[in-house]
Amino acid sequence: MSVTPSAQYSLTIRVEIAHKPGMLGQVASAIGKAGGVIGAVDLVEVTDFVLLRDITVDAAGPDHWDEIIAAIEALDGARVVDKTDRTFLMHVGGKIEQHNKSPLKTRDDLSMAYTPGVARVCQAIADDPDKAFQYTIKRNTVAVVSDGTAVLGMGDIGPEAAMPVMEGKACLFKEFAGVDAFPICLDTKDPEEIIQAVKLIAPTFGGINLEDISAPRCFEIEDRLKAELNIPVFHDDQHGTAIVVLAALLNACKLTGRDLMDLKVLVTGLGAAGVAVTKILMEAGVRHVIGADSRGVVSTERADYLDGSMNAMKRWYAENSNPEKLTGTPADVIDGTDLFIGLSGARIFPPETLSRMNKDAMVFAMANPNPEVAPEEAAPYARIIATGRSDYPNQINNVLAFPGIFRGALDVRAPHITEDMKMAAARAIAKIIPDSELREDYIVPSVFNRDVAPAVADAVAETAKASGQAMAEQNTIGFAAIDAERMRA
């Protein structure tokens, strides 16, 4: 198989095996020869003549499943009874559910949680709406809002099909920062309707996480909501990616002895993430950036800029980058660059093109699932390589940023997530790795490093307080709840 087996294509195969010595070994060997990777092997039933076992196998895709099952069936004394796609099984009925915090076991419980006692709490909030943060879920709740127009690498697949991603986002919020998040998928692509819908539901939530909304509409939607709401609004596809890219770059520059101000950077893919990455790099001190979209290098000399057809965000990009007014394809302008950031698509130029970059080149090829250049092919030309994939070192993953950012903002009731807070988050992520542990294949921490979210939350909260953005004293209710849950487990 040309593709590595992965948990996303994991099967549980129920196999009836003849009850005689060596048969399980034969089955395992057949799976291995077919390229499958065995996980758990569980005994389901035993009789005098057969054993029924569930075997978990990672594969490379649906076609690979057929090969593995055929290999098992070819054995004398083995029969596949059933198979279950474990990824789909995880999604049955959705991935999140609601739990009550307080038990309702007596009349007294009911009279406090609901009528008549609840009326007193309602009146207190009516008299002082600010008390909603104290006496409702608002203090710890984020809406994950999407219209389903830019979902992962699939594009515009609609609100219903976007739900599994938004549910997954809610799982990550809860797991890593104790934030209760709810998926809200809207059946409209109209920016005005999206803005109005979010404004109407905002009283329920302490923050809004915009997700998978296509560019350039996402820029207007976020800017308007930030201006019109008094709770944090954060488009993770833009800023989550940008924050983690900056964190990775800070550590990469330490390893290569570079200064941000001296870097020459090439960015391909100028959608939501590409623009936000460029902005945060410039905010951090990078002065020389060249960007390219599907039509080539962006500049004030390009035809669509000159004729006025270039959208507003691309016009900003043209006016604030590419000082030499270079034109052509990314491959035409890569000479002498220090950092290549790919947020576009697979294999946009031959790997040997990277040889024209400066010594100790840094390559962040983040297109998913297939990066702009395969890490194995980039290795001869780049000292540091990062991707968006979990099966390679240096995964630039938004989960390093957004849980802690919202945790910190919610804890001090910051009404906005500012540029300074984003910069603080990036530095906090980078500092998780001590200088003594930095390596070419370890410039960003693991997504499972439990120190990341608290560090980011603290950095965001402290920055909010220092800038006057905090409306309340910092609390740690989220992480306390996580720790308590782990203790119970």
Stockholm file with secondary structure:
# STOCKHOLM 1.0

chainA/1-489         MSVTPSAQYSLTIRVEIAHKPGMLGQVASAIGKAGGVIGAVDLVEVTDFVLLRDITVDAAGPDHWDEIIAAIEALDGARVVDKTDRTFLMHVGGKIEQHNKSPLKTRDDLSMAYTPGVARVCQAIADDPDKAFQYTIKRNTVAVVSDGTAVLGMGDIGPEAAMPVMEGKACLFKEFAGVDAFPICLDTKDPEEIIQAVKLIAPTFGGINLEDISAPRCFEIEDRLKAELNIPVFHDDQHGTAIVVLAALLNACKLTGRDLMDLKVLVTGLGAAGVAVTKILMEAGVRHVIGADSRGVVSTERADYLDGSMNAMKRWYAENSNPEKLTGTPADVIDGTDLFIGLSGARIFPPETLSRMNKDAMVFAMANPNPEVAPEEAAPYARIIATGRSDYPNQINNVLAFPGIFRGALDVRAPHITEDMKMAAARAIAKIIPDSELREDYIVPSVFNRDVAPAVADAVAETAKASGQAMAEQNTIGFAAIDAERMRA
#=GR chainA/1-489 SS CCSCCEEEEEEEEEEEEESSTTHHHHHHHHHHHTTCEEEEEEEEEECSSEEEEEEEEEESSHHHHHHHHHHHHTSTTEEEEEEEEHHHHHHTTCSCCCCCSSCCCSHHHHHHHSTTTHHHHHHHHHHCGGGHHHHSGGGGEEEEEECSSSBTTTBCCCHHHHHHHHHHHHHHHHHHHCCEEEEEECSCCCHHHHHHHHHHHGGGCSEEEECSCCTTHHHHHHHHHHHHCSSCEEEHHHHHHHHHHHHHHHHHHHHHTCCGGGCEEEEECCSHHHHHHHHHHHHHTCCEEEEEETTEECCTTSHHHHTTCSCHHHHHHHHHSCTTCCCSCHHHHCTTCSEEEECSCSCSSCGGGGGGSCTTCEEEECCSSSCSSCHHHHTTTCSEEEESCTTSSSBCCGGGTHHHHHHHHHHTTCSCCCHHHHHHHHHHHHHTSCGGGCBTTBSSCCTTCTTHHHHHHHHHHHHHHHTTCCCSCCCCHHHHHHHHHHHHC
#=GC SS_cons         CCSCCEEEEEEEEEEEEESSTTHHHHHHHHHHHTTCEEEEEEEEEECSSEEEEEEEEEESSHHHHHHHHHHHHTSTTEEEEEEEEHHHHHHTTCSCCCCCSSCCCSHHHHHHHSTTTHHHHHHHHHHCGGGHHHHSGGGGEEEEEECSSSBTTTBCCCHHHHHHHHHHHHHHHHHHHCCEEEEEECSCCCHHHHHHHHHHHGGGCSEEEECSCCTTHHHHHHHHHHHHCSSCEEEHHHHHHHHHHHHHHHHHHHHHTCCGGGCEEEEECCSHHHHHHHHHHHHHTCCEEEEEETTEECCTTSHHHHTTCSCHHHHHHHHHSCTTCCCSCHHHHCTTCSEEEECSCSCSSCGGGGGGSCTTCEEEECCSSSCSSCHHHHTTTCSEEEESCTTSSSBCCGGGTHHHHHHHHHHTTCSCCCHHHHHHHHHHHHHTSCGGGCBTTBSSCCTTCTTHHHHHHHHHHHHHHHTTCCCSCCCCHHHHHHHHHHHHC
//
